[in-house]
Amino acid sequence: MINFSDTTMLEFITMFRVMGLVLMVTQGCLAANQKHVDEQCRFTRYSTLCVDTMTGLGSENQKPDILSALINKTILETQLPTSYFTKFTTALHVDEAQHVNSITGYCEELLSMSLKRLDQSLLALKNSRNKNKHDIQTWISAALTYQQACKDSADSHNFSNGDLMGQISQKMDYLSQLGSNTLALANRIPGELTHFTKSRRLAEADRVFPQWLSAKDRKLLQVPTVKANAVVAKDGSGNYKTISEAINAASGGRFVIYVKAGVYKEKIRTNKDGITMVGDGKYSTIIVGSDSVNGGSSMPGSATFTVTGDGFIARDIGFQNTAGPQGEQALALYVASDHSVFYRCSIAGYQDTLYALSLRQFYRECDIYGTVDFIFGNAAAVFQSCTLALRRPSGYNVILASGRSDPGQNTGFSVQNCRIVPSSDFSPVKHSFESYLGRPWKQYSRAVVMESTIDNAIASRGWVEWPGEGGYSKSLYFAEYANVGPG
């Protein structure tokens, strides 16, 4: 038998009491942490997933940073190995491989773009979440847009083994739910209070261009002549004969390319930041392509000009896709550039002329031509003092098709002080076809037309449903304000 002294017994009792107290405190802290998670996750669309994502995170000493944890989880799930996509090609018929490669290649590109924006969001969150709130909202909204674009691409084709494309679609659904929860909490970040000084007369450039455009870039858009880093001329009088060569020469920072008058038959893709292109006029310097879905291209692959680098600026230049109405979807311009500006440009095509895919975009004094959904995407895009010209369609015309898929996204189309008119070829027969301001491409589509002149080519009802999606009328936001004209 073991004999314990009174002192030893007292020490044991004290130790067990301390252990019990620690356990009670730990359980209390963990319960408080779980309550914190539950309270925050109730603001998300997928609250069960939110709570499950947070399981095991945090400690008894500190509440978990739910927003950071959700961004990190979304990043982790987005970092797919290359082998994830290669399996889809090997499992299908040889004659389908080209189309599958197009889809998987596009999805890989989109997820890379998504990772970039999620990484930016995480860094901005660490630096100053209140100050960077709008950037964080914008970048997470873009990440969601890219996930949806991949899903749309996978869902748009029928293959012999449809289950494989279904796997991509399901993966994007999961990423979208994670992204949606992340965005819901990002939207709850308290914003910084704006401090106003005494009123002052704004400079002309301040009134014309968005506040996020730097003073140096505003000046670049307004001076009669620019100091170019490179000159492009078809006749050999510049540094380069093609625009692609000049863009390839850009080495970082703001790089200004002056493109002399001419028709440049090029297919251009750039992911470089800070590119500026200045032409001799929207109908004098023109970039032309003719790829189309009907001609064998994918929808995004049909674009004459694709820009995914940030801070892109175009002035006095034209972008065209000449595939015609028989080409079906045929993009003139594909834009996924944050803080991009198009000033005094022409953008001409038929169906799907301008794919304003994502992020913050600004169009001023541009002429945009098309038929069906000729301005579409999920950017936060503003069109000011532009001419939106309806062309002769094969069926009907729709100008705006917003792809806002989540109620938390800070995206939508704003058309202000614009002219909505028939083009010269459409004007004589404009009453033989139905034309509309827009339709909801996705459930939370958002568009506003204000202080604009609308021709009576536009049907009196103004807007039209997306085929088979009448229920979108309960969640979309379409508005008109202070417009004039017979339409």
Secondary structure, DSSP 8 states (H G I E B T S, - for coil): -----HHHHHHHHHHHHHHHHHHHHHHHHHHHHHHHHHHHHTTSSSHHHHHHHHTT-S-SSS---HHHHHHHHHHHHH---THHHHHHHHTS-GGGHHHHHHHHHHHHHHHHHHHHHHHHHHHHHHHHTTTTHHHHHHHHHHHHHHHHHHHHHHHT---TTHHHHHHHHHHHHHHHHHHHHHHHHHTTS--------S-----HHHHHS-TTS-HHHHHHHHSSS---SEEE-TTS-SSBSSHHHHHHH--SS-EEEEE-SEEEE--EEE--TTEEEE-S-TTTEEEEE---TTTT--TGGG-SEEE-STT-EEES-EEEE---GGG-B--SEEE--TTEEEES-EEE-SBT-EEE-SSEEEEES-EEEESEEEEEES-EEEEES-EEEE---SS-EEEEEE---STT---EEEEES-EEEE-TTTGGGGGGS-EEEEEESSTT-EEEEES-EE-TTS-TT-B---TT-GGGGGT-EEEEES-BS--
